[in-house]
Amino acid sequence: MQHKYATPRTPLVVKYGGNALPDDGAPDPLLAEIVHRHAHGEPIVVVHGGGPEIDRRLAQLAIPTRRIDGLRVTDADTLQVTEAALCATINKRLVRACCALGARAVGISGQDARTLVAQRAFGARGEDLGLVGDVVHADPTLVQALLDAGFLPIVAPLAVSDDAAHAFNVNADLAAAALAGALRARAFVIVTNVPRVLADRRDPASGIAHLTLEDARTFAASSACAEGMRPKMRAAIDAVALGAHATYICAATPTTLHDALIRNEATIISAPSSTGNIAATSPSDTLRV
C-alpha cells in the first residue's frame, strides 16, 4: 500500500474491541476519554469490532459459525448479517454514545469512498474462507477530510473488492492497522485484556515494555507468543511497517489512553528511527479525564 496523504498533525487511531461495546446509555470510560481528547483538539479515529454481536445474530438466524485460524468463514448469508451488525447496529450505537458525550461523531465503513480495498483471503493452509478479505489498499482521504472538518470518524471494518462488486469481511485489528498506517498515525492503540504482551504466557509479570519492529516480528513468529495474541501482534507490526509511528498494546483501564500513551503502560512497538515518547505530542496528553 502506498501513502498518498500526509498531514502536519497526524491522528491517534484506536482499535475499539467488540467485547467492549456498551449497551445504549451505559457509561464507557474509553469512549469518554476519546471524546475528551477529541474535544481538546486531538484528531482521533476509532475502528471497532463486533464479533459477539455478529455471533448472537447468526445464532438467532440458525446460521452456523465456523472459524479457521480465528477468522470467521463468511458466506453470502454470513456477510449480510455481518454487514448489518457492523455498519448499522454497532457503528451507530458508538456514534450515538459519542454524540451523547458531546462529540461530532460520524459513522462510516471501510467501503465508503473505497477507504479499504481488499482481496480474497485464505487460511494458513490454503483453506477457503469465503468472503473474508486481506486489505491491499487503504485510502485515508475521506477519513482525513472528516478529521480536518472537526469530526470524530468511527469506522466499521468492512472493505470493498477492487471492482466494488461486493464487500469483504476484514479482521478489525488488521483493518485498523491498515488505516493507521495510511494516516501515518502518531499512535495506534490496540485495547485488549492484558496490560502488556507477555514474554512468557505462564508468567503475568513477564510483560514486554518495548519491541523494535524487527524484534516484534521475531517474537510474533516464535512459540513464546500466545495464539490469541498473534493477530494483535500482526496488526501492531503492520501498522508501524505501513507508516504509523508506534503501536501500543494495552489493557482497558479507567484512563486507558493516558496510561498507555503517557505512562507507557503498554507494549510499545516502534520503527528503529522512533525515539522517546512518540505519542506525547498533543495538548490533550497533559489532561486527565
N, C-alpha and C positions, 0 to 999 in steps of 0.2 A: 504493500500500500504506500502510495506517495503522498507527502504532505503538500497541499496546495494553499494552506491557510495558516497564518501565524499572526498572533496579536501581541502587542507590548505587554498586556496583562493577561496571563493565561489562567484558566479556571481551576477550581477544585472539582474533581469528579468523584462521586460517592456511589459505590455499589450497595444498594439497599436490598437486603435479602428478603425473599418471600416469607420466611418464617417470622420476620419482624413486623409484618403488616398489622396495623392496629384495626380494631373494629371502628366503624364510623363513630366519631366523637370521643374515642378513647385517647388518653394522653400518650404521647410518644416523645421521649427525651431527645432522640436523634433527630426527628423531624423538627422539634423546637429549636435545636441547636443549628440545624441547617438554615431555617428561616431567620434566626437571629443573625447569623453571619451574613446571609443574603441582604438583610435589612441594613447592615452596616457597609454595604457596597462591595461585598465579595462576590465575584461571579462563581456560581456553583451549578453543577449539572448532577441530577440524580438519575441513575439507571436502576430499575427494580427487577426483581424476580417475581415468582408467583407459583412455585411448584405445588405447595399444599392446596391452594385454591383450585388449580387445574386437576389435581388428584381427586378432590372432592366432587368436582363437576363430572369428571369421567366416570366415577363410581355411581353417581346418581343416574347417569345415562346408560349404565351397564356396558361401558366401553372399556375393554381390558387395557391395563397399563403394562408395558414391557420395557425394560431398560437394558442397555448394553453399555458396559463401561461407564455407568452412571448417566448415560444420555437416554432420554425418552424416545423410543421408537415412535415415529409420527406418521400415521397415515392421514388420508384426507379428512376423516371424521375427527381424529385427534387434533389436527391442525385447526379445524373450525372451532373446536372447544377452546383450544389454547389461545387463539387469536381473540375470541370473545372475552375470555377471562383476563388476559393481559391488557388488552387495549381498552376495554370498556370497564369492567368491574374494578380491577386492581389499580390501573392507571388513574382512573377518575376518583377513586377513593383517596389516593395520595394527593391528587390535585385539590380535592375538597379540604383535606386535612391541612395542607399548606396554606390554602386561601383563608381558612378559618383562623390561622395564626398570623395572617396579615401579608402573606407573600403574593406576588403576582405570578402564580404558578400556571404553566401551560403544559398540557399532556400531549405527547406525540409518540409515535413508534419509529423504529429504525427504517420502516418502509417509506415514511414521509420524505419527499424530496430525495429519495434514494440515499438517505443518510447512511444506511448499512446495506451493502450488496453482498450476497453470499452465493456460494456454490454448494452442491450436494456434498454432505459429509458421510464418511463411512467409519465403521468401528475399527479398532486396532488391528483386527484380523480380517478386515475387508467386509464386515457384516453390513447388510443393507439396513440403514436407519430410517429410510423413508424420507420425509420432508424435513430433515434436520440439516442445518447449513453451517458451513465454516465461512466466517466473514473474510472476504477477499479485498474489499474496498470500503473505507469509511470517509464520507464527505461531511465535514463539520459545518458547512455553510449555513444551513438552517439553524442549527443549534447556536452557532456564533451570532447570527442575526438576532435571535431571541435574547441572548446574553447582552448584546450591545443595546437592545431596547429596554433592558432592565427586568426581563422576565426570568423566572426560575424554571428551566426546562426539566420535565420529568419524562423519561424515555422508557418505553416498553421494548423488551429485547426481541423484536421480530425484524427480520431482514427481508429484502426483496431479491428475487432472482435477477440475473443480469438483463434478461429480456422483459422484466417486470410482469411476467405471466402469472406468478404466484408468490406467496410468502414462504419463508423458511423459518422454522423454529430454531432459535440460536441460544446456546447456553448463555445465561445472563452475565456471568462473570466475564466470559470472553467477549460478549457484545460491549460491555462497559470498558474493557481493556482496549478494544479497537477504537472506541470513541475517545478515550483518554489519550491514546497515542496520537490520533488525528488532531486533537485540540492542543497537543503539546501541554497537557495539564501540568500545573506546578506540583500537584499531588493527586494520586489515585488511591482512594481509601476503600479497602475491602473489609467490611464488618462481618466478623464470624463469631464462633462461640469460644474461642481461646484468645488470651491476651497476646500471645506470640506463637509463631511456628515453633514446634518442639524439635530439637535435635535428636532427642530420644523420646519416642511417644510414650514410654513407660515412666518417664520422669517429668512431672509437671514443672520442675524447677529448671528444665533444660531449654527454656525459651531463647530463641536466637534474636539478638538485637539488630544486627545489620548483616546484609549479604550484598556483595557486588553482583552484577548481572551474571558474570561467569560462575561465581560461587553458587548462585541461585539455580542456575541450570544444572550444575553438578549435583547439588542436593536433591533437586526435584527428580532426577533420574536414578537416585540411589534408593536402596531398600529402607533407609532411615526415614524417608518421607512417607508419612501415613497416607493410605489410599485416599481418604476423604479430603486431604489437603492438596493432593496433586492438581485438581482443577483450579484451585485458588492460586497455587504457585505458577501454573501455566499462564493464568491471566495476569498475575503480577509481573511475570517476566515479559510477556507480550507487550504490556503497556509501556514499559521502560524501553524495550527494544524498538517500539514504534514511535517513540518521541516524548512520552511523559518523563518528567524529571525524576520522580520516585514513586514507588508504591508502598503503602502502609497496610499491613495485615494486622488487624486488631480486634479486640472484643468490644461488645456494646457495654457502655457504662453510662452513668448519668450525664457525663460530658465527654462523649466518645471522641469527637474531633479534637478538642483541646488536649485530651490525654494523649492521643496519637501524634498530633502534629507539633505540639509544643513540649510536652513532657516526654516524647519519644517512647511512649508505652505501646510499642508495636514492633513487628519485624519490618525493617525498612530495607527495601531493595532499590538500589540506585545504580546509575551508569557510572563508569570509572571517573568521569570528569566532574561528577557531582560531589560537592563537599559541604560540610556544615549542615545546619538545619534548613534544608531546602524549602520546606513548606512555610517557614515563619517569615513570610514576606508581605502579609496582608494586615491592614489596620485592625481587622476583626480578630486577629490572633492574640491580641492582648486582652480580649474581652472574655469574661466567663458568663455562662447562661445562669 
